[in-house]
Amino acid sequence: MTGTGHRRVAAFAAGLVLLLAPAAFPLDTNRVRFVLGAGGTANGTLYSREDMVSVVPGGQGTLPSLQLPGAGRVGVDALMMDGAYIVFSPDVTFTATSGAVYADEDLVLCNPASGTYSLFIDGSGLGIPEEADLDAVAYDASIPGFLFSLDIDCTVAAVGAVTDSDVLLWRPGIGVFLQWEGWGDMGIPDNADLDALYKDGLALMYSIDCTAVVNTFTGRDEDVFIFATWIPETIGVIPFPGIEYSSGLGSLDDAVDTDGDMLTDWEESSGLDETSTHTPGSSNPLSPGGHVTYVAMADSDGDLFSDGEEAWAGSDPNNSNDFLRVLAIEQTGNTQVVTWASAAGRTYDLCAATNISAFNLLIANDVSAAGASTSITNVPTSTQYFYRAILQP
């Protein structure tokens, strides 16, 4: 990233491994969020059953901890995002430090900035029996409503008998309905439990708790099946070979970056770091640094640097006067003092040119900044120099 120019870093998307599909789906092994139902290893890193793993092109990390009580006793069964908040269902009933009790059929809203919880959806109010666990959830904006599945065969009030592979729909203010039968509509075998859901346009992405054949497609409990709701029929499977066998996908979500600015929508909504995002060409986390920005506008302040580039530079993405640039060139005798906008902890190179189209003279390299501006003294060999500050990864 340079102080005189603008560089877009194009995101890449790997092709999906689909056996049959009418279109490509954004969620794949290069962009996904998940929780491992039994804990385990994903792409060489060990995670617990409460770690919310995030994968984006070129990086893997986690969402901030939910700070669940019990030192690992409580895990995450279902997961989705709601703006700056994390919505989840616990796999056991737990008591928060506030004294509030949350059941394993509830959806709980966590504010990760404050570490506080509140009830998002009361499972018992949906008619879910106490012995059942809310096993998977996804928001369907096209209806709109909440899709969910339970961990056991049971009876849900107003719906009747359901199985652990059925998908139910709750439409707020209207009621709860059986949306798709696991066996009849989706082709899920009787011995399989649907334990993760994500709605992607008209496609429903789901995972089950065992290796099985669904409509001729073989998948492990770590893989994701694709259900075409418009047919309806399961039409493909996305293998996740990087997830250790028997770990299981306990929940599923998409680490979406709507505006392509290198920050996920959740990072832009919350101002918090989702540690999978990195500065281009490095393993350094790309953190929004507390700044909340527009999820559908790559450059929130209109200064020609994207919000992700400003996170990289440590500048304010909501201030059009704060971006990486040369601030001043002061001439004293035969020396020039060059000052540029910087951020503490960042490292820069300072280059010069006699022709603005070719900055091929290195004046200083690996300059570590201590504050909002950094200066270097140079003795130019030409009567006119153009300067450029370059941010290192």
C-alpha positions as CSV (number, residue, x, y, z in Angstrom):
1,M,0.0,0.0,0.0
2,T,1.5,3.4,-1.0
3,G,0.9,6.9,0.0
4,T,0.4,8.2,-3.6
5,G,-1.5,5.4,-5.1
6,H,-4.3,2.9,-4.6
7,R,-4.0,-0.8,-4.8
8,R,-6.9,-3.2,-4.8
9,V,-6.2,-6.7,-3.7
10,A,-8.4,-9.1,-5.5
11,A,-10.0,-11.9,-3.5
12,F,-9.8,-15.3,-5.1
13,A,-12.3,-18.0,-5.0
14,A,-11.6,-21.6,-5.4
15,G,-13.9,-23.7,-7.6
16,L,-16.4,-25.8,-5.7
17,V,-16.2,-29.5,-5.9
18,L,-19.7,-30.2,-7.0
19,L,-21.0,-33.3,-8.6
20,L,-24.0,-31.5,-10.0
21,A,-25.1,-27.9,-9.6
22,P,-26.7,-25.2,-11.7
23,A,-24.5,-22.4,-10.3
24,A,-21.5,-21.7,-8.0
25,F,-22.2,-21.1,-4.4
26,P,-20.1,-18.6,-2.4
27,L,-19.7,-20.8,0.7
28,D,-16.9,-23.3,0.2
29,T,-13.7,-24.5,1.8
30,N,-12.1,-21.1,1.1
31,R,-14.8,-19.0,2.8
32,V,-16.8,-20.5,5.7
33,R,-17.4,-20.4,9.4
34,F,-18.0,-23.5,11.5
35,V,-17.8,-25.1,14.9
36,L,-16.4,-28.6,15.2
37,G,-19.1,-30.6,17.0
38,A,-16.7,-32.9,18.8
39,G,-13.7,-30.5,18.7
40,G,-10.7,-31.5,16.6
41,T,-8.3,-30.3,13.9
42,A,-9.0,-28.2,10.9
43,N,-6.2,-27.5,8.4
44,G,-3.6,-28.4,11.0
45,T,-5.0,-26.3,13.9
46,L,-6.7,-27.8,17.0
47,Y,-10.0,-26.3,18.1
48,S,-12.5,-27.0,20.9
49,R,-16.2,-27.4,20.4
50,E,-16.8,-23.8,21.4
51,D,-14.3,-22.3,19.0
52,M,-16.0,-20.5,16.1
53,V,-13.5,-21.1,13.2
54,S,-13.4,-18.6,10.4
55,V,-11.8,-19.3,7.0
56,V,-11.4,-16.7,4.2
57,P,-9.3,-16.8,1.1
58,G,-5.7,-17.0,2.3
59,G,-6.4,-17.2,6.0
60,Q,-7.9,-19.1,8.9
61,G,-8.7,-17.9,12.5
62,T,-11.5,-17.6,14.9
63,L,-14.2,-15.2,16.0
64,P,-13.8,-13.7,19.5
65,S,-14.5,-16.1,22.3
66,L,-18.1,-16.3,23.6
67,Q,-16.6,-16.6,27.1
68,L,-18.9,-19.4,27.9
69,P,-18.8,-20.6,31.5
70,G,-17.7,-24.0,32.7
71,A,-14.1,-24.2,31.3
72,G,-15.1,-26.0,28.2
73,R,-18.3,-27.7,29.6
74,V,-20.5,-25.6,27.2
75,G,-20.1,-26.0,23.4
76,V,-21.8,-24.3,20.4
77,D,-24.5,-26.3,18.6
78,A,-25.8,-23.7,16.2
79,L,-24.3,-20.4,14.9
80,M,-25.2,-17.4,12.8
81,M,-24.5,-13.7,12.7
82,D,-26.8,-10.7,13.4
83,G,-25.0,-7.5,12.5
84,A,-22.3,-7.0,15.2
85,Y,-23.6,-9.8,17.3
86,I,-23.1,-13.6,17.4
87,V,-26.2,-15.7,17.7
88,F,-25.7,-19.3,19.0
89,S,-27.4,-22.2,20.6
90,P,-25.5,-23.9,23.5
91,D,-25.2,-27.7,23.5
92,V,-26.2,-27.8,27.2
93,T,-28.2,-25.5,29.5
94,F,-25.9,-23.0,31.2
95,T,-26.1,-20.1,33.7
96,A,-24.5,-16.8,32.7
97,T,-22.6,-14.7,35.3
98,S,-25.7,-12.4,35.3
99,G,-27.7,-15.3,36.7
100,A,-29.8,-15.8,33.5
101,V,-30.3,-19.4,32.5
102,Y,-30.2,-20.4,28.8
103,A,-31.5,-23.7,27.6
104,D,-30.1,-25.9,24.9
105,E,-33.2,-25.3,22.8
106,D,-32.7,-21.5,23.0
107,L,-30.9,-19.1,20.7
108,V,-28.7,-16.8,22.6
109,L,-27.4,-13.4,21.4
110,C,-23.9,-12.5,22.5
111,N,-22.4,-9.1,22.3
112,P,-18.7,-10.0,22.0
113,A,-17.6,-6.4,22.7
114,S,-19.1,-6.6,26.3
115,G,-19.2,-10.3,26.8
116,T,-22.8,-10.2,27.7
117,Y,-25.7,-12.4,26.6
118,S,-29.4,-12.0,26.0
119,L,-32.2,-14.3,24.9
120,F,-32.7,-14.2,21.1
121,I,-35.3,-16.9,20.7
122,D,-37.0,-18.9,23.4
123,G,-37.0,-22.4,22.2
124,S,-39.9,-23.5,24.4
125,G,-41.9,-20.7,23.0
126,L,-41.6,-22.3,19.6
127,G,-43.0,-25.6,21.0
128,I,-39.6,-27.3,21.2
129,P,-39.8,-29.9,24.0
130,E,-37.3,-29.7,26.9
131,E,-35.6,-32.9,26.0
132,A,-34.7,-31.7,22.5
133,D,-31.7,-29.6,21.6
134,L,-31.7,-26.9,18.9
135,D,-29.1,-28.5,16.7
136,A,-28.9,-26.2,13.6
137,V,-30.2,-22.8,12.6
138,A,-30.1,-20.5,9.6
139,Y,-31.8,-17.2,8.7
140,D,-33.7,-17.3,5.4
141,A,-34.1,-13.7,4.2
142,S,-36.2,-14.8,1.2
143,I,-39.2,-15.8,3.4
144,P,-38.2,-14.2,5.9
145,G,-37.9,-16.6,8.8
146,F,-35.6,-18.9,10.8
147,L,-34.9,-22.4,9.7
148,F,-33.9,-24.9,12.3
149,S,-33.5,-28.6,13.1
150,L,-33.5,-30.6,16.3
151,D,-31.2,-33.3,17.6
152,I,-33.8,-36.0,18.3
153,D,-37.1,-37.3,16.9
154,C,-39.8,-35.6,19.0
155,T,-43.1,-33.8,18.9
156,V,-43.2,-30.0,18.3
157,A,-46.3,-28.2,19.3
158,A,-48.4,-27.0,16.3
159,V,-46.3,-29.1,14.0
160,G,-46.5,-32.7,15.3
161,A,-44.0,-35.4,15.0
162,V,-40.6,-34.4,13.5
163,T,-37.3,-36.2,13.0
164,D,-33.8,-35.1,13.7
165,S,-33.2,-34.6,10.0
166,D,-36.3,-32.5,9.3
167,V,-36.0,-28.7,8.7
168,L,-38.5,-26.5,10.4
169,L,-39.4,-22.9,9.8
170,W,-40.3,-20.2,12.3
171,R,-41.9,-17.1,10.9
172,P,-42.1,-14.5,13.6
173,G,-45.7,-13.5,14.3
174,I,-47.0,-16.3,12.1
175,G,-45.9,-19.7,13.5
176,V,-43.8,-22.8,13.2
177,F,-44.0,-25.1,10.2
178,L,-42.4,-28.2,8.8
179,Q,-40.5,-26.8,5.8
180,W,-38.7,-29.9,4.4
181,E,-38.7,-33.5,5.5
182,G,-35.2,-34.9,5.9
183,W,-35.9,-38.2,4.2
184,G,-38.9,-37.4,2.0
185,D,-37.6,-34.1,0.5
186,M,-33.8,-34.0,1.1
187,G,-33.0,-37.7,0.9
188,I,-31.2,-37.9,4.3
189,P,-31.0,-41.5,5.5
190,D,-33.0,-42.4,8.7
191,N,-29.8,-43.0,10.7
192,A,-28.4,-39.5,10.1
193,D,-29.0,-36.3,12.1
194,L,-28.9,-33.0,10.4
195,D,-26.6,-30.9,12.6
196,A,-25.6,-27.8,10.6
197,L,-27.5,-25.4,8.3
198,Y,-26.8,-22.3,6.2
199,K,-29.2,-20.7,3.6
200,D,-27.4,-19.3,0.6
201,G,-29.9,-17.7,-1.8
202,L,-32.1,-20.6,-2.9
203,A,-29.7,-23.2,-1.8
204,L,-29.7,-24.8,1.6
205,M,-26.3,-25.9,2.7
206,Y,-26.3,-28.6,5.4
207,S,-24.2,-31.2,7.2
208,I,-25.1,-34.5,8.9
209,D,-23.6,-36.4,11.8
210,C,-22.2,-39.4,9.9
211,T,-20.8,-40.6,6.6
212,A,-23.7,-41.3,4.3
213,V,-25.0,-41.3,0.7
214,V,-27.6,-38.7,0.1
215,N,-29.3,-38.9,-3.4
216,T,-26.2,-40.7,-4.8
217,F,-23.8,-38.1,-3.2
218,T,-21.4,-39.5,-0.6
219,G,-20.3,-37.1,2.2
220,R,-18.6,-37.4,5.6
221,D,-19.9,-35.7,8.8
222,E,-17.3,-32.9,8.0
223,D,-18.7,-32.3,4.5
224,V,-21.5,-30.0,3.3
225,F,-24.4,-31.1,1.1
226,I,-26.3,-28.7,-1.2
227,F,-30.1,-28.9,-1.2
228,A,-31.8,-27.1,-4.1
229,T,-35.0,-25.8,-2.6
230,W,-36.4,-25.0,-6.0
231,I,-36.5,-28.7,-7.1
232,P,-36.4,-29.8,-4.1
233,E,-33.5,-32.2,-4.1
234,T,-30.0,-32.6,-2.8
235,I,-27.8,-31.8,-5.8
236,G,-24.1,-32.0,-4.6
237,V,-21.6,-32.2,-1.8
238,I,-18.6,-29.9,-0.9
239,P,-15.8,-32.0,0.7
240,F,-13.9,-30.4,3.6
241,P,-10.8,-32.6,3.5
242,G,-8.9,-30.3,5.9
243,I,-11.2,-31.2,8.8
244,E,-10.1,-34.1,10.9
245,Y,-12.2,-37.3,10.5
246,S,-14.9,-37.6,13.3
247,S,-14.7,-33.9,14.3
248,G,-18.0,-33.2,12.6
249,L,-19.4,-29.8,11.5
250,G,-21.5,-28.8,14.5
251,S,-22.6,-25.5,12.9
252,L,-22.2,-23.6,9.6
253,D,-22.0,-20.0,8.5
254,D,-20.5,-17.9,5.7
255,A,-17.6,-15.5,6.4
256,V,-19.0,-13.1,3.8
257,D,-17.3,-9.9,2.6
258,T,-20.1,-8.2,0.7
259,D,-18.1,-5.2,-0.6
260,G,-14.8,-7.1,-1.2
261,D,-12.7,-4.8,1.0
262,M,-10.8,-7.6,2.7
263,L,-12.9,-7.3,6.0
264,T,-15.8,-9.6,6.7
265,D,-19.2,-8.1,7.1
266,W,-19.1,-9.0,10.8
267,E,-15.8,-7.2,11.3
268,E,-17.2,-4.1,9.6
269,S,-20.4,-4.3,11.7
270,S,-18.7,-4.9,15.1
271,G,-15.3,-3.2,14.7
272,L,-13.7,-6.4,16.1
273,D,-11.1,-8.7,14.7
274,E,-12.0,-12.0,13.0
275,T,-8.5,-13.3,13.0
276,S,-8.8,-15.1,9.6
277,T,-8.4,-11.9,7.7
278,H,-4.8,-10.9,7.0
279,T,-2.9,-8.1,5.4
280,P,-2.0,-9.0,1.8
281,G,1.2,-11.0,1.5
282,S,1.6,-11.7,5.2
283,S,0.2,-13.6,8.2
284,N,-0.5,-10.4,10.1
285,P,-4.1,-10.1,11.2
286,L,-6.2,-7.4,9.5
287,S,-8.2,-5.8,12.2
288,P,-10.7,-3.0,11.9
289,G,-9.3,-1.6,15.1
290,G,-12.7,-0.7,16.6
291,H,-13.9,1.2,13.5
292,V,-17.5,0.3,12.4
293,T,-17.9,0.7,8.6
294,Y,-20.5,0.1,5.9
295,V,-20.7,-3.6,4.8
296,A,-21.9,-2.8,1.3
297,M,-19.5,0.1,0.6
298,A,-15.8,-0.7,0.2
299,D,-14.6,2.8,0.8
300,S,-16.8,4.2,3.6
301,D,-15.2,7.7,3.7
302,G,-14.6,8.1,0.0
303,D,-10.9,8.8,0.2
304,L,-10.0,6.2,-2.5
305,F,-8.7,3.7,0.0
306,S,-10.9,0.8,0.9
307,D,-11.8,0.1,4.5
308,G,-9.6,-3.0,4.5
309,E,-6.6,-0.9,3.2
310,E,-7.2,1.6,6.0
311,A,-7.3,-1.2,8.5
312,W,-4.0,-2.3,7.1
313,A,-2.6,1.2,7.3
314,G,-4.1,2.0,10.7
315,S,-5.9,5.0,9.5
316,D,-9.6,6.0,10.2
317,P,-11.9,4.6,7.5
318,N,-14.6,7.1,8.5
319,N,-12.3,10.1,8.1
320,S,-11.6,11.2,4.5
321,N,-8.6,13.3,5.7
322,D,-6.9,10.3,7.4
323,F,-5.1,8.0,4.9
324,L,-1.5,7.1,4.0
325,R,0.1,10.0,2.2
326,V,3.1,12.3,2.2
327,L,2.3,15.3,4.5
328,A,5.2,17.6,3.9
329,I,8.6,18.1,2.2
330,E,10.7,20.8,4.0
331,Q,13.8,22.1,2.2
332,T,16.7,23.2,4.4
333,G,19.8,24.0,2.5
334,N,20.6,20.9,0.4
335,T,18.5,18.6,2.6
336,Q,14.9,17.6,2.5
337,V,12.8,16.4,5.5
338,V,10.0,14.2,4.2
339,T,7.1,13.6,6.6
340,W,4.2,11.1,5.9
341,A,1.1,10.0,7.7
342,S,1.8,6.8,9.6
343,A,0.5,4.6,12.4
344,A,2.4,3.2,15.4
345,G,3.7,-0.3,14.9
346,R,3.6,-0.1,11.1
347,T,6.7,-0.4,8.9
348,Y,7.4,1.7,5.8
349,D,9.8,2.2,2.9
350,L,10.4,5.7,1.5
351,C,11.0,5.8,-2.2
352,A,11.8,8.7,-4.5
353,A,11.7,9.5,-8.2
354,T,12.6,12.3,-10.6
355,N,9.7,11.1,-12.8
356,I,6.4,10.5,-11.0
357,S,5.8,7.4,-13.1
358,A,8.8,5.5,-11.7
359,F,9.6,5.4,-8.0
360,N,12.8,3.4,-8.3
361,L,15.0,5.2,-5.7
362,L,15.0,3.7,-2.2
363,I,15.6,6.4,0.3
364,A,14.9,4.4,3.5
365,N,13.6,1.0,4.2
366,D,12.1,-0.8,7.2
367,V,11.2,2.4,8.9
368,S,9.2,1.6,12.1
369,A,6.6,4.3,13.0
370,A,6.0,5.4,16.5
371,G,3.1,7.7,16.0
372,A,0.8,9.5,13.6
373,S,3.6,10.9,11.5
374,T,7.1,9.8,10.5
375,S,10.0,11.9,9.1
376,I,13.1,11.0,7.2
377,T,15.9,13.4,6.2
378,N,17.3,13.0,2.6
379,V,20.0,14.7,0.6
380,P,18.6,14.6,-2.9
381,T,20.9,14.3,-5.9
382,S,18.4,16.0,-8.2
383,T,16.8,19.4,-8.1
384,Q,13.3,17.8,-8.0
385,Y,12.2,14.7,-6.2
386,F,8.8,13.1,-5.9
387,Y,8.4,10.9,-2.7
388,R,6.2,7.9,-2.0
389,A,5.7,6.2,1.4
390,I,5.1,2.5,1.0
391,L,3.4,0.4,3.8
392,Q,5.0,-3.0,4.3
393,P,2.8,-6.1,4.9
